[in-house]
Each structure stands twice: as structure tokens, then as C-alpha cells.
Amino acid sequence: MRTLRLLPLLPLLATAAEHRRLFLDSLAVQEQAGLERVFHRPVKFAGNPVIRSDTQWERGSSGPYLYGTVLRENGKLRMWYHFVKNGYRNAYAESLDGVHWTKPSLGIVEFEGSRDNNLFSGVTQDPGDDPPRKERGQCHNPSVIARPGQPYAMFCYGADWDKVRAAFSEDGLRWRFTPESARQGLFPSSDVVNFFHDPYQDRFVATWKGSTRRGRSVGIAWSKDGSEWTKPVDRPIFAADDLDPTDTQFYGMPVFPYQGLYIGLPWVYHANVHYAPEMKMTREEAEAGSPRTVDVQLAWSHDLLHWTRPPRREPFLPNGPSGAFDSAMIYTARAPVEMDGKLLFYYGGFDNRHDARQFNGAIGLASMRLDGFCSMRAGRSGGWLVTRREALDRPAVRINAVTGPLGSVAAEILDVQGNAVPGFSRDECIPFSGDAVDRELRWKTGTWPADRVGKLHQIRFLLREADLFSYWPD
């Protein structure tokens, strides 16, 4: 199997000037001609699944799946995952290369008479804690959050209390659940929640599972300290619309910050819904005849309240073929991790539909190039785009692009009147050809007139047989 090389992470955010400009929407582009906006999906790893049910305590369960988290820390990947066996169980795995995973013996949770396992959470074993539904387990779909100099935070749905709960840890393995979140809960929600830390606003953010007339839908909540939570809108803000097929519901939506945006991975549950009480039908009657499968789409937002999806409501991460471990349902980790110039999307897959009596789960991997969600594409006849105005201190522009054998990417720097700055026209640009996620475009002259420093400029990119995924002033 191929080994993936760990590289230092590029910063997700420092200031707006350091964001890589993506092409998911038109925010970065003022005008264009001859280009096609193309959405891309990750490619599944040929050796999937990367984690199987291969331990005594996982056998006979739903199988490992990833209602959970993957983080990169100290040169390795850490995974907090999930399975169901006599209640919700949470387990831990590690990897150095992103493909081969080990399940260390943690000695934390007793299960079937032994602590020789990789479990970090199960049913409560504290005699002073007496939840009403102890057998269901402490933690459903754990979101683990690491912040420099702070304890690890874990948020999840405490199925034993039927409440959204919080826990903290010094090592990410031994957790202390806050007692107040057991009886009160952090905020009202159904049984699916996903959390992340928002570096743009220095806050915790959650997506929670609610309902609208279109069925299962997603709401937003946020908190500065992880204890006091606010719902800016006390109803779901992400639901199926009239561009979606009738059998579209959203089971949940992990969200992660990325280059000044919020990227969402909505879990699409393909089932019809009884949209009005007067129809007097049960959920089972409404969903009868529906596929009842789950795949993953792509969404993005600038403010967490208003969301956009590609015009074609196609899967970002589709189900596998019949017989594959992920043929019926897919649920993703709360965020991808970056490695070797790629984004790695770990996910839990199942071989049977949502309401099946029995199904088998495993954990898979899919990857795409950095910033690879969407590109501006030119064919043989070429095309161009002009970016929106921004201040440039020096004539340094970096790109993430791939070209065909005869293709190229060039650029010119324009003043506010749309004229090329002397020395930085298209004819003086050294075109790029090849495949790179981070390459500086150069001009034959390196002299930037003193009167241009800090002034507003635009960049005209000229593409031929090429995909431009992102750019950023350096």
C-alpha cells in the first residue's frame, strides 16, 4: 500500500490577506470568459477500508465507523471513532502514514471483563452517576477539539442522558464529563451533533439535528467557553430545498473552517418524509419505498447562517458499488486532515440501509488535492478571469494549478483602470506548466515600482488547457 508523507500544515487562518482564494463562489472573481467552473470530489483509496472490525470487542458490533474525529498531532494521526455493541462505544487508533492504523491497548474502560482494549468511553462506570438510560452509552458521535495550551475538549450526544454533553481531557483519552451537561444539556438537539473550534471568531460552534417540513435538517449553535451556548436561530438553518429530490433529508453536517470559509459536509439521507401532521402517517410509512441510504454532499458559507451548494446536487462522497463496505451509508469525520499536499477525508461506511436490522461498518479514506473542491477550467481555446481588487505590497502571486501537456497558466497585474502595470503584463509573465499546489508565478522583471506598494490591483489569469484551484498574493 502507498504511504502518505506527513508535511507541515499550512495555516488555516491568520488574517484575511493570508487566505488562499478559492473558486467555490464568485467572491474572488470579478469577470471571466472562456472558463468553466468545475466541482471535484475526492478519490477513494484503492485499499479501503483502512480500519476493520478486527478485535474481539468490535466483532459482532455494528463495526467501526467514523461519527468522530481525526487530528494530526506530533507527527502522527489520531482517530476517535465509534461502534455499537451493548451501547455506544468509543475507541481510539493511531497512524504514522494515514493508511496503516494501530489500536493501542489503553487500559481505561472495562469491557467484557477486560481493560486490554482501545476503548476510551462506553457506558458510565461511575457509581455516583446514575443516568436514566445507562445501557446506551456516554458518548454518541464524539467531536474532539485540540487547542494549543488548552485541555482537549470533547462534545457529543450523551445517549444515556439524552443530552448534548461536554468533556475535557489532558491527553485526549481520559475524559471528565461536566456534570451540569448531564441533566441540563448544552442545548436542545436530537441525537446527532458535530462541533469545531472557529478560529475566525475564537468560539466553539456546533451543528445540531432538528426537523423541518422537509424532514431532518441542521441547525447552528455557538459558545465562547464551551459551557454557555446560543442558538442564533432557534430552528434549522440548513434544509432541503426545491432543487433537491423529494427524498432528501440531512442527517447531520460536520463543518470545518477553511481559508476564510466554512465548509460543510452534509450527510444526505435519501428518504421521503411526512411533511404535514394532517397526513397522519408514521415515519416508517412515509419512508417506505425510499432508498434510505446516506451519502455526502458539499456546502459552504461565509457566516454559518447562509449556505450554498453546487447547482447539481450530486454526491461529494458517493456510496460504493453493490457489495462494497460503503455501498449503503457514509458518514464523515468532522474535518479532513492535510497530508502530502492532499486533503484526507476519513469516513465510516456501511453495507446496508439506515433502518436495516443488521449492517456491517468499516472506516475508509478518500483524498483530493489541497483546495481541490472547485477549479476554473480552460480548454484548448483558452480563457481568462479577472480577480477582485485588493492591495498588493509586492508583485508576488502564488497558484495551485494543473495543466495539460500543452497547457499553461499566466497572469498580468492590472491597475484600477484595467491596464497592465509596466513590467507585469502577460507577455512578461513566465507561464506555468505542470502540477503544483503551491507555485509562484514570475515575471521577467522583478522590480515593483515604489508608487504601486499598497495600492489596489487586480490580477488577470490566462489559462489554456488548465485547472486553477486557488491563488493568493504572497
C-alpha positions in Angstrom: 0.0 0.0 0.0 1.1 3.5 -0.7 2.5 5.5 2.3 1.4 9.1 2.6 4.1 11.5 3.7 3.3 13.9 6.6 4.0 17.6 5.8 3.6 20.7 8.0 0.1 22.0 7.9 -0.5 25.3 6.1 -2.2 27.7 8.5 -6.0 27.7 8.1 -6.2 31.3 9.2 -4.1 34.2 10.4 -5.5 37.3 8.7 -7.7 37.7 5.6 -4.7 38.5 3.5 -3.3 35.1 4.1 -6.3 33.1 2.9 -6.0 31.2 -0.3 -8.7 32.4 -2.7 -11.0 29.6 -3.7 -13.5 29.4 -6.5 -16.4 27.9 -4.7 -18.4 31.0 -5.4 -17.8 34.3 -7.3 -16.4 36.2 -4.4 -12.8 36.2 -5.8 -13.8 36.7 -9.5 -15.0 40.0 -10.9 -15.3 38.8 -14.6 -14.4 35.9 -16.7 -14.6 34.4 -20.2 -14.0 31.1 -21.8 -13.7 29.2 -18.4 -15.9 26.6 -16.8 -16.4 26.3 -13.1 -15.8 22.6 -12.2 -16.6 20.9 -8.9 -14.4 17.9 -7.9 -14.8 15.0 -5.5 -12.2 13.1 -3.5 -10.9 9.8 -4.8 -11.4 6.8 -2.6 -8.3 4.8 -1.5 -7.9 1.6 -3.5 -7.1 -0.3 -0.3 -10.2 0.6 1.6 -11.3 0.1 4.2 -8.3 1.2 6.3 -9.9 0.2 9.7 -12.0 -3.0 10.0 -13.7 -4.9 12.8 -10.6 -6.9 13.8 -10.7 -7.0 17.6 -12.7 -9.3 19.9 -14.6 -6.3 21.4 -15.6 -5.0 17.9 -16.6 -8.3 16.4 -20.4 -8.8 16.5 -20.9 -5.0 16.7 -22.1 -2.5 14.0 -18.5 -2.4 13.0 -16.2 0.6 13.5 -17.4 3.8 11.9 -16.5 7.4 12.0 -19.0 9.5 13.7 -15.9 11.1 15.1 -12.6 12.9 14.7 -9.2 12.6 13.0 -6.4 15.0 14.1 -2.7 15.3 13.2 -0.5 15.8 16.3 3.2 15.3 16.9 3.9 13.6 13.6 1.0 11.1 13.7 -2.7 10.9 13.1 -5.1 10.3 15.9 -8.6 8.9 15.4 -11.5 8.9 17.8 -14.1 6.5 16.3 -17.3 4.7 17.1 -19.1 1.3 17.2 -22.3 0.0 18.7 -22.1 -3.1 21.0 -24.2 -3.1 24.1 -24.5 0.6 23.8 -22.4 3.3 22.1 -18.7 2.6 22.4 -15.8 5.0 21.5 -12.4 3.8 20.5 -9.0 5.2 19.6 -6.5 4.5 16.8 -3.2 5.9 15.6 -1.3 6.1 12.3 2.0 7.3 11.1 1.2 7.2 7.4 -2.5 7.7 7.2 -3.2 4.2 5.8 -1.9 1.7 8.4 -3.6 2.1 11.8 -3.0 0.6 15.2 -5.4 0.2 18.1 -3.3 0.7 21.2 -4.3 -1.0 24.5 -5.3 1.9 26.7 -6.4 0.1 29.9 -9.1 2.7 30.5 -12.5 1.1 30.0 -13.5 -2.3 31.2 -15.4 -4.2 28.6 -16.5 -7.9 28.9 -14.2 -8.3 31.9 -11.0 -6.8 30.5 -9.3 -3.4 30.1 -7.0 -4.7 27.4 -8.6 -2.7 24.6 -8.6 0.7 22.8 -11.8 2.0 24.3 -11.9 5.4 25.9 -15.6 5.7 26.6 -18.6 3.4 26.9 -21.4 3.1 29.5 -20.8 5.1 32.6 -18.8 3.3 35.3 -19.0 5.9 37.9 -21.2 4.6 40.8 -22.2 8.2 41.6 -23.6 8.8 38.2 -27.0 7.2 37.5 -28.2 8.2 34.0 -31.8 7.0 33.1 -30.6 5.1 30.1 -27.2 3.9 31.2 -27.0 1.0 28.8 -27.0 3.3 25.7 -23.5 4.8 26.5 -22.0 8.1 27.4 -21.0 9.5 24.0 -22.5 9.3 20.6 -20.5 10.9 17.7 -17.6 12.4 19.6 -16.1 15.7 18.3 -12.6 16.0 19.8 -11.0 19.5 19.7 -7.4 20.3 20.3 -6.2 23.9 21.0 -2.6 24.9 21.9 -2.1 25.2 25.6 -5.6 24.1 26.4 -7.1 20.8 27.6 -8.7 18.7 24.9 -12.5 19.3 24.6 -14.9 16.6 23.5 -18.6 17.3 22.7 -21.1 14.6 21.9 -24.6 13.4 22.4 -24.9 11.6 25.7 -27.3 8.9 24.8 -27.6 7.7 28.4 -28.9 11.2 29.5 -30.4 12.1 26.1 -28.5 15.4 26.3 -25.7 17.1 24.4 -22.6 16.8 26.7 -19.1 18.2 27.2 -16.0 16.5 28.5 -12.3 17.6 28.9 -9.0 15.8 29.0 -5.3 16.4 29.3 -4.3 13.6 26.9 -7.4 13.2 24.7 -8.1 9.8 26.2 -9.1 10.1 29.8 -12.2 12.3 29.9 -14.1 14.2 32.6 -17.7 14.8 31.6 -19.1 18.0 33.1 -21.9 17.0 35.5 -24.1 20.0 34.6 -24.2 18.9 30.9 -25.7 15.6 32.0 -29.1 16.8 33.4 -29.4 20.1 31.5 -27.5 19.5 28.3 -25.6 22.2 26.4 -28.6 23.0 24.2 -31.6 21.2 22.8 -30.9 18.8 19.9 -31.8 15.4 18.5 -29.1 12.6 18.6 -26.6 13.9 16.0 -24.3 16.8 16.8 -20.9 17.9 15.3 -18.6 20.5 16.8 -15.5 22.5 15.8 -13.4 25.4 17.1 -13.9 28.6 14.9 -10.5 30.5 14.7 -12.1 33.4 12.9 -14.3 34.3 15.9 -12.5 32.3 18.7 -15.5 30.3 19.6 -16.9 26.8 19.6 -19.6 26.0 17.0 -22.0 23.1 16.8 -24.3 21.8 14.1 -27.3 20.0 15.6 -30.0 17.8 14.2 -33.5 19.2 14.0 -36.6 18.9 11.8 -38.5 21.0 9.2 -41.3 20.2 6.9 -38.7 18.6 4.6 -37.6 16.3 7.4 -34.2 16.0 9.2 -32.4 19.3 9.0 -29.4 21.1 10.5 -29.2 24.0 13.0 -26.3 26.1 14.4 -25.2 26.9 17.9 -22.1 28.6 19.3 -20.3 29.3 22.5 -17.3 31.3 23.7 -16.4 29.0 26.6 -18.0 25.7 25.6 -20.5 25.9 28.5 -22.9 28.7 27.7 -24.4 28.1 24.3 -26.5 30.3 22.0 -28.6 29.4 19.0 -28.6 32.5 16.8 -31.7 31.0 15.1 -33.8 28.6 17.2 -34.6 26.4 14.2 -32.7 24.6 11.5 -30.9 26.8 9.0 -29.9 24.1 6.5 -32.7 22.0 5.0 -33.7 20.5 1.7 -35.0 23.0 -0.9 -36.8 22.8 -4.2 -33.7 21.9 -6.2 -33.4 18.7 -4.1 -35.2 15.5 -4.9 -38.2 14.8 -2.7 -36.4 12.1 -0.8 -33.7 14.4 0.6 -33.1 14.9 4.3 -30.0 16.0 6.2 -29.0 13.6 8.9 -26.2 15.8 10.1 -23.4 18.2 8.8 -19.8 18.4 10.1 -18.4 21.8 9.4 -14.7 22.9 9.4 -13.1 26.3 8.8 -11.1 26.5 5.6 -9.3 29.5 4.0 -11.8 32.1 5.4 -14.8 30.0 4.6 -16.8 27.4 6.5 -17.0 24.1 4.6 -19.9 21.7 5.3 -20.2 18.0 4.6 -24.0 17.4 4.8 -24.9 13.8 5.3 -27.8 13.3 2.8 -30.4 10.8 3.9 -32.5 9.7 0.9 -35.9 9.1 2.4 -39.3 10.7 1.9 -40.9 12.5 4.8 -44.5 13.0 6.0 -44.3 16.8 5.6 -47.6 17.7 7.5 -49.2 16.3 10.6 -52.6 16.1 8.8 -51.2 13.4 6.6 -51.4 11.1 9.6 -48.7 8.6 8.7 -45.8 7.2 10.6 -42.2 7.8 9.6 -41.9 4.2 8.5 -45.0 4.6 6.2 -43.6 7.9 4.8 -40.1 6.4 4.1 -41.4 3.1 2.6 -40.1 2.7 -0.9 -37.3 5.2 -0.4 -33.7 4.2 -0.8 -32.9 5.0 2.9 -29.2 5.4 2.0 -26.8 8.1 3.1 -24.1 9.9 1.1 -22.3 13.2 1.4 -22.6 16.5 -0.4 -20.6 19.7 -0.3 -21.7 23.1 1.1 -20.1 26.3 2.1 -20.8 29.5 4.0 -19.3 32.8 4.9 -21.3 33.3 8.1 -22.6 29.9 9.2 -26.2 31.0 8.6 -26.4 31.2 4.8 -25.3 28.2 2.9 -24.6 27.4 -0.7 -24.3 24.0 -2.5 -23.2 23.3 -6.1 -26.0 23.7 -8.7 -26.0 20.0 -9.3 -27.0 18.2 -6.2 -24.6 15.4 -6.7 -22.7 13.5 -4.0 -19.3 14.8 -3.0 -18.6 11.4 -1.5 -20.9 8.8 -3.1 -21.7 5.3 -2.0 -19.7 2.5 -3.2 -20.9 -0.2 -5.6 -23.2 -3.0 -4.6 -21.4 -5.3 -2.1 -18.8 -2.7 -1.1 -18.4 -1.8 2.6 -19.7 1.7 1.9 -22.5 0.7 -0.5 -25.4 2.0 1.6 -24.3 4.7 4.0 -21.4 7.1 4.5 -20.7 9.4 7.5 -17.6 11.5 7.6 -15.2 12.6 10.3 -15.8 16.1 11.4 -13.0 17.5 9.3 -10.3 16.3 6.8 -6.6 16.4 7.6 -3.9 17.7 5.4 -1.0 15.5 4.3 1.4 15.5 1.4 -0.4 18.3 -0.4 -3.8 16.5 -0.1 -6.9 16.6 2.0 -7.7 13.3 3.6 -11.3 12.6 4.2 -11.9 9.6 6.6 -15.4 8.2 6.7 -17.5 5.4 8.1 -19.2 3.2 5.6 -22.0 0.7 5.9 -23.2 -2.1 3.6 -26.9 -1.8 4.5 -29.5 0.9 4.6 -30.4 3.1 7.6 -33.3 1.1 9.0 -31.8 -2.3 8.4 -31.8 -4.8 11.3 -28.2 -5.7 10.6 -25.3 -4.0 8.9 -21.5 -4.0 8.9 -19.4 -0.9 9.2 -15.8 -0.1 8.5 -13.7 3.1 8.0 -12.5 4.3 4.7 -10.3 7.0 3.2 -10.8 9.4 0.3 -8.4 12.1 -0.8 -8.2 15.2 -3.0 -5.6 17.8 -3.7 -5.3 20.8 -1.4 -8.0 23.4 -2.3 -9.4 20.8 -4.7 -13.1 21.4 -4.2 -13.6 23.6 -7.3 -11.5 24.8 -10.2 -11.7 27.3 -13.1 -11.0 25.2 -16.2 -9.9 26.2 -19.7 -9.8 24.1 -22.8 -7.7 24.4 -25.9 -9.2 27.7 -26.9 -8.2 29.2 -23.5 -9.9 31.6 -21.2 -9.3 34.2 -18.6 -10.6 35.7 -15.3 -10.0 39.0 -13.5 -9.9 38.9 -9.7 -11.5 41.5 -7.5 -9.4 44.4 -6.4 -7.1 44.2 -3.4 -3.9 45.9 -2.1 -0.6 44.4 -3.2 2.6 45.3 -1.5 4.8 43.4 -4.0 4.2 41.5 -7.3 4.1 38.0 -5.9 1.3 35.7 -6.7 1.1 32.0 -5.9 -1.1 29.5 -7.5 -2.5 25.9 -7.1 -3.0 24.6 -10.6 -2.6 21.7 -13.0 -2.1 21.9 -16.8 -2.3 19.6 -19.7 0.9 18.7 -21.7 0.5 21.8 -23.9 -1.4 23.9 -21.3 -0.3 26.9 -19.3 -1.2 29.4 -16.6 0.0 33.0 -17.0 -1.1 36.3 -15.4 -0.8 40.0 -15.5 -1.2 42.6 -12.8 -3.7 45.4 -13.6 -4.2 48.8 -12.1 -7.7 50.0 -11.2 -8.2 51.3 -14.7 -7.6 47.7 -16.0 -4.2 48.5 -17.6 -1.3 46.1 -17.1 1.3 47.5 -14.7 4.5 48.1 -16.7 6.8 45.1 -16.4 3.9 42.8 -15.3 1.9 42.2 -18.4 1.0 38.8 -19.8 3.9 39.0 -22.3 6.4 39.4 -19.5 5.0 36.6 -17.4 6.8 33.3 -17.2 4.0 30.8 -17.8 3.5 27.8 -15.5 3.0 24.3 -16.8 2.7 21.2 -14.8 1.0 20.2 -11.5 1.7 22.1 -8.2 -0.4 23.0 -5.2 2.0 25.9 -4.3 3.9 27.6 -7.1 4.9 31.3 -7.5 4.2 32.9 -10.8 7.1 35.1 -12.0 7.6 37.9 -14.4 10.8 38.7 -16.3 11.3 41.8 -14.3 11.3 41.7 -10.5 11.1 45.5 -10.0 7.9 46.7 -8.4 7.5 50.5 -8.7 7.5 52.2 -5.3 4.3 54.1 -6.2 2.5 50.7 -6.5 3.1 49.5 -3.0 -0.1 49.0 -1.0 -2.3 50.2 -3.9 -5.3 48.4 -5.2 -4.7 46.0 -8.1 -6.3 43.1 -9.9 -4.9 40.0 -11.4 -5.8 38.7 -14.8 -5.2 35.0 -15.1 -4.9 33.5 -18.6 -5.4 29.7 -18.8 -5.1 27.2 -21.6 -5.8 23.5 -21.0 -5.5 24.1 -17.3 -7.4 24.0 -14.0 -6.8 26.8 -11.5 -7.8 25.7 -8.0 -6.7 28.7 -6.0 -4.4 31.7 -5.9 -3.1 34.1 -3.2 -0.9 37.2 -3.1 2.4 36.4 -1.3 
